[in-house]
């Protein structure tokens, strides 16, 4: 019999064996234990599978086919070759990139500045401005686009009326290639980014006041407190808003179809509007599916780059 060292706690025989034989919880057992929760999730999960997951998979499969109502034909990567050889796709990509590069930084930065100005106000004033800036978010973009189309009207639009005060000739904002896309960009920039303002206000409320007190003791000005404390600690929110607004700008559609239809010429053609025309006007569903897959890859690449640049380690 093996002797144990003096002072050592005696071991119970078979303890280690019993621990090794203890069954581990599997995913199936956990799901079985919490089956009632999954029953509540089941309707939403079924809707997601039917209207999101299956269409996405089918679009990817369709991108390798020349779709026909009776019997589609497998064409391999021919649709993708057509996408990269298409002049219309390159123009739409250029317009979409310009729209994104200008509107996303402006929207996020303006939301941060407006939220910072609102945060220092009293609770009643904060509630008022929250509602005021969030209101356009719940308004249909169709209605907003119709209002802005009237404002850009050549004969009786608000902008040309204001230009007339300064003796400037009226501009055909949406009717000429040089100004049509910039008119849409200006419209997007001047629509308040309500979601961003609300999220920034909520994030600012979670920053510890002790950080600002320490900065004030060290003699930091209000601007330096905002620049070196508020802005860095809002990086997670900034990352989310940049990703959200980038995806939204790459998918811009309502403004295009309501205000310009992609014209004049191809001056305001964007990727989603081009995909719509390819599929539902030209009935080239395989080609449209390939364009949508390429758009998905482009958005994914931009999202990865933004996540690496703006990721938060504090």
Secondary structure, 3 states (H helix, E strand, C coil): CCCCCCCCCCCCCCHHHHHHHCCCCCHHHHHHHCHHHHHHHHHHHHHHHHHHHHHHHHHHHHCCEECCCCCCEECCCHHHHHHHHCHHHHHHHHHHHHHHHHHHHHHHHHHHHHHHHHHCCCHHHHHHHHHHHHHHHHCCHHHHHHHHHHHCCCCCCHHHHHHHHCCCCCCCCCCCHHHHHHHHHHHHHHCCCHHHHHHHHHHHHCCCHHHHHHHHHCCCCHHHHHHHHHHHHCHHHHHHHHHHHHHHHHCCCHHHHHHCCCCCCCCCCCHHHHHHHHHHCCCCHHHHHHHHHHHHHHHHHHHHHHHHHHCCCC
